[in-house]
Each structure stands twice: as C-alpha cells, then as structure tokens.
Amino acid sequence: MQKKHFILLAAGICFLIAAESQAAPGWVQQTSHTTAKLGSPYFLDENTGFVAGDSGVFLKTKDGGATWTRLDAGNSAGILGVHAVDSNLVYVSTWDSGKVVKTADGGGTWNNAFAGKTLADAAMGICFTSPQKGFVCIGKSSPFPYSNSRILRTINGGTSWDTVCTSNQWISFIQFPDAGHGYATGSGGTVFKTIDSGATWTASTVDNSLWMSGVFFLNKDTGYVSGAGGTLVNNTYGLTKVFKTTDGGSNWSTVTTKTFGIKLFFVNDSTGYLVGGDSMIITVSPAQNIRLMKTQDGGLTWQRIDPGTSRNINGVCFPSLNVGYVAGDSGNIFKFQETVDISGKNLNQANHAATGINFVSLNSFNGKLQIRYSLSSGDYNQAAFSMYTIKGECIWKNKTNGGLIAGPNTAVFPMGFPIAAGTYIFSISAANAITGHQVVTRKTVSLLQ
C-alpha cells in the first residue's frame, strides 16, 4: 500500500495562506536529530512528552525538549496519533493497515495492538480514557470515496477491539474530555458523540458542506470543532469555519468563518491554537504552507503565529498556558515559553512589572496568604490580588482598602482552603479611586508546602 502523509492528506487537500509573519517572541527551536515530517505532539506536563511522524519516527523528552531521544516503535509507516496514559504506557496509531502500537516501559519495547482489518485500513485519531480502555478511528483509505469508517474500542489494552460506531463518512479525530463523554469529527460536517463511555455513539450534522476535522473539548459541555468545504472557486474552498458548543453539541454557533483547523488545542475557553490556515485549495499531496494560528477571544479572531520556520506545522500541544510545543516538517520542533495572564496577553519573556509597584514575596502559612509588595507613592488607596494556575484558571482573589503607604506594604488573608505546592501566576494591582490611575504587576511564583 502506498504510504500517505498524516494530516488528512487522504483527502488530497492543501492549505494556502499568506506570506510568513515575523517570528513571534518566546519560541525556540529544539534539536530533534531527524529530518522526518513530524506531528502529533503529546505532553503529560511541561517536561515529559512525545512527538511522532513519518517513517515510524517516535521521539521522547523528559526535560522539556532540551534533549530528544528517538525510540524504535517497530513500525515504518507514518504515525498519525499518540496518546500517553503516563510516561511509560503509550499508544500510537499508524497509517499501515490501521495498526495500533503500544509500549508499557516508556518506549524500550513495543507490541502491536492490531486494530484495522485490511491493508487498506488507516488509523488516525486515538484516545485512551484508562490504561486498558481506549478508542481509535479507522477508515478505508482507498479507493475514493472512503468507506467502512468506524470507531473501535478496546477494554483490555489493545489485545482485542470491538466496533462501537460505523459510518459512511470518514471519521478523523477523537477526544474524550472525561471518561464518560467523547467526541469525534468526520466528513460531511459530522460530529459523533458518546455519553456512555463509548459504548454507543450518535452522529449529528453541524454543516454538511464541510469536512469536519479539528476537535477539542474543555469539558463535556464546552468544545470546538472546525471544518472546510463549500463551493470551489479557483480550486479554493469557499467555506472555512470554527464552531463552538456550550451544551455538549446540542447546539453549535459559528465563531469564525475565516479560519480552518486540521487540529485544535485550547488551553482555556479564551486561548486556543490550531494547525491549519485561513484558506484551502485542492491539489496533490503533500500539503504545503500549513501554519500555526492562535486565538485569545474564544475563536472569534485568529492570528497567524510564526515559531521560526517556513516549513509546515503539523501538530500543537500546550501542557500549560505559558509552555507549548509544535512539530512540523523537516524534523522541526519548537517550544514556546512565556508568562501570560489569564487573557493570554503577552507579559514579555519573563514577568511583568509596572512602574510604581513591585512584588516582593508570597508566603503561605497556617491557612493564610501573606503578600509583601512596595509602592512608589502613597497615592493608591486600594490593592487587589489574584492568583492563577499556569493554565490560566483563577483560583483566588481578594482586595484591601486603605492603609497603603509609599514603600513596603504587607497584606494577609485567610485562604479558607489549602494551597497545593506548585507554580502560580500572581497579580497585584494598586489603584487610585479618585483619579482612576492603576498599576499592575504579575509574577510567576512557586509555593512550598
């Protein structure tokens, strides 16, 4: 069987977008020691992750990409999907006969967990909800039109698979935001959903003029899908859309008609990334000019991001709000590391401090939070404090009125709940209620138990 490239190129599609933008701050290229086409980055945390690609290339890092180690997955076909249950147990899906390959020792040894049935089968999206229970999207890749597409399930770690969903539409990618709820995308504008842990699936049509590809759900109710299609004009698809639901897919709203994502990845409901572009043409494979784009307003608008290459970007993963990875052609892996606030606004390469206010220290003791900071003047009569996780979730906020002086200030608040040891983004703002003048400082802080 002829090997295909691994980003929906079975459809013979390609993306055409405008000239490359200036390199965005915060991105650094890493050394992959390969020139293969890479994609499917999957990170368990900011440091431990995997990247896979063509010709069975499979890479692992344990130090945030400072070093990448190539592992022999025992497969020479393109790897389309990766799901790591933990740093040892990893499943990958391949274009070769719909094969799923598994390692239980961090990549030292690999075993086939065969899922497809014929040489024409190809496996794309893969997702596991437990060490033993997982799902993979399988389809017949030739001849066109595609047929016998299905979702397969294993409950014994890939020893055997049963079919839980079949469709005449090509089922592309799959995601489970929790163990009970799952979503998959397909051609014909189709979105597939399960609410019983994958035992049964229902299909609904979001927009039958589109090939639905990207899928990402933040929880069982709120998620995004993306598609492209419509009438061809000058070999260009006339429709590119990203959709959002807040009720588990019962209703969908179009958040943009200017962007299409092969892959979607949202860090929170505001900040997300896609691999794709803003126009799409039909041509022979391989596709060209597939780029990275970012939204900071829940998908309403998208900005093209240049991590530092003119090569295709084929996959994206952000294990936290301020650390992310992309993988692309010619062995390219880029890492993003930058402190951002909850809205996704860049705060420069490290931390942000405004003239007039200075963060000194943050301590937790006896169920209380002690904040030390200094002000350049005594004109401020109110101070507000907020704490965010590195994923941008606000976990605490409070404020104090009066008593602010020029120089050192200390505020102490009862927390009411234990604070776990870890890294947080802490924000302090001081304001003058009469003049409206305000200064803000934000800093990445580490708390110990």
ZINORGI-V942200 format. One record per backbone hydrogen bond with DSSP energy under -1.0 kcal/mol. NH is the residue of the N-H (numbers start at 0). CO is the residue of the C=O. If there is no record, write none. Layout:
nh;co
NH;CO
NH;CO
//
This chain:
nh;co
10;7
11;8
13;280
23;305
27;334
29;332
37;327
38;51
41;49
43;47
44;47
48;60
49;41
50;58
51;38
52;56
53;36
55;76
56;53
58;50
59;68
60;48
63;46
65;62
68;59
70;57
78;52
79;92
80;92
82;90
84;88
85;88
89;102
90;82
91;100
92;80
93;98
94;77
96;94
98;95
100;91
101;110
102;89
105;87
110;101
112;99
115;97
120;117
121;138
122;93
123;136
124;171
126;134
128;132
129;132
133;153
134;126
135;151
136;124
137;149
138;121
139;146
140;119
148;166
149;137
150;164
151;135
152;161
153;133
156;131
161;152
163;150
164;150
166;148
171;184
174;182
177;180
181;193
182;174
183;191
184;172
185;189
186;169
188;209
190;203
191;183
192;201
193;181
196;179
198;195
201;192
203;190
205;188
209;206
210;227
211;185
212;225
213;260
215;223
217;221
218;221
222;244
223;215
224;242
225;213
226;240
227;210
228;238
229;208
232;235
235;232
236;279
238;228
240;226
241;255
242;224
243;252
244;222
247;220
252;243
254;241
255;241
259;276
261;274
262;274
264;272
266;270
267;270
271;294
272;264
273;292
274;262
275;290
276;259
280;13
281;234
282;11
290;275
292;273
293;302
294;271
297;269
302;293
304;291
312;289
313;326
314;326
316;324
319;322
320;389
323;335
324;316
325;333
326;314
327;331
328;311
330;35
331;328
333;325
334;27
335;323
336;25
337;321
340;344
343;340
346;338
351;441
356;353
357;373
359;371
360;371
362;369
364;367
367;364
368;412
369;362
370;410
371;360
372;408
373;357
374;406
375;355
380;430
381;430
382;399
383;428
384;397
385;426
386;395
387;424
388;392
391;388
394;386
395;386
397;384
399;382
401;380
406;374
408;372
410;370
412;368
414;366
421;446
423;444
424;387
425;442
426;385
427;440
428;383
429;438
430;381
431;436
435;431
438;429
440;427
441;351
442;425
444;423
446;421
//
